[in-house]
Amino acid sequence: MLSTDTWLKIICSMMINAILFGVGIVTVLMVPAFSDNLKIWIPVVVVVSFAVAPLLAGYVARRMRLRNWGKKQWRNGDLISG
């Protein structure tokens, strides 16, 4: 059975991957300079979003666990939670 931290990282990675892919594909499709080489840029967006998502998910998932906050930090919040 996988740990809670692993499940959080997997779920966060999927959501972050979707956001990164969406932003990347809209950028590629909207910028006229990229329109000549869509066969190159679309796979690049897919690979980059798959590569970067787990790295960002590790940071976000860590902040989702209450035990990783102190009582003082829980009251103050941070950049992600506000």
Secondary structure, 3 states (H helix, E strand, C coil): CCCHHHHHHHHHHHHHHHHHHHHHHHHHHHCHHHHHHHHHHHHHHHHHHHHHHHHHHHHHHHHHCHHHCCHHHHHHCCCCCC
